Structure formats: structure tokens, C-alpha cells
């Protein structure tokens, strides 16, 4: 006995289905190419005349020296600091358990010391000068630079030691407001 005959498949329909499958597969691959694991990279937020320091409420634009910002995983807006010393002090605190997504500091090789604006760089890729004669908003600060050569030049002019991010220690990030360094008191 012969099996019942199936009607022959429509060649046009089969071809169309195959093309649709290929197109869907290609679209899926292309979409996957543009995706990254995790959230999009963060960009620094520019300060304005009303941007205040997270620690003390001081207006960042009113003070000299490099500023900083920390971006946390649980917040959309960064915490701003009127000095890199404050950023390091908070970052190094043992009780600091919030996940840090990004740290930014200003490149003092490009920004004006008296009124730094713009020129944000990745803090972990920056070069620093600790122990210089230049002061920030709260006294002694840790100057930040995109280029090691700019940090070396600054250290030659103002003193201090050039360090990579990994070489800055908690003992260097003391928040005493410069009061311990004020010889007039």
C-alpha cells in the first residue's frame, strides 16, 4: 500500500521562509555586535557656578585647583569634590562599600589652576603630584594630569613627587583642611 501523497511544498514559499530566517539571523548578529557587557561607559559631568561639593557644600567654581567626581553604580548623578584630596579620602575609606563605576579628575596640564573648567580625565589613568607648594580649595592638594610629562614639569616648578593612581596611598589623602600646615596658627 502506498502512503498518502502530500501536496508538494510551494517553492516560492520555502524560499521566502529561508530568506526571512537568514535576514532575522543576520539582524540578530548585527544587534549583538553593537552591545557591550554592562552599562554604557560613563562620561564626566561638567560643573557650573552652582555645583557644590558633596562633603561640605562649597561651590566648586569658587576655588582653585583640580576638582573630582565619583560616579556610583546606584546613582545617576556623580558626587562632586572641590579637591582631589577629598576624592581620594572618600575612595580610600574602608567603610566606602558603594560600587564605584568611574572616577574623574581635571587635567591640570590643560586647565587653569585658579579657575579650572572642563578637561576631565579618567582618574585611574591620570598622573598625580603629591606634596607640591600649590594649594587647592582646602589647602594642600594632589594635582592631577593626563600626561606624565606635564606632571613632571609641574613637580619641577612646584615641588612634589609624581605618582600613578595606584601609588597614591590613604596616608596621602588627609582631610585636615590644611590646618596642620598653617604656620600662622
Secondary structure, DSSP 8 states (H G I E B T S, - for coil): ----------HHHHHHHHHHHHHHHHHHHHHHHT--SSS---------TT-B-TTT--BGGGS-S--EEEEETT-SS-EEESSHHHHHHHHH-TT--S-EEEEEEE-TTTS-STT--S-EEEGGG-EEEEEEEEEETTEEEEEEESSHHHHHHHHHHH--EEEEGGG--GGG---STTGGG-TT-
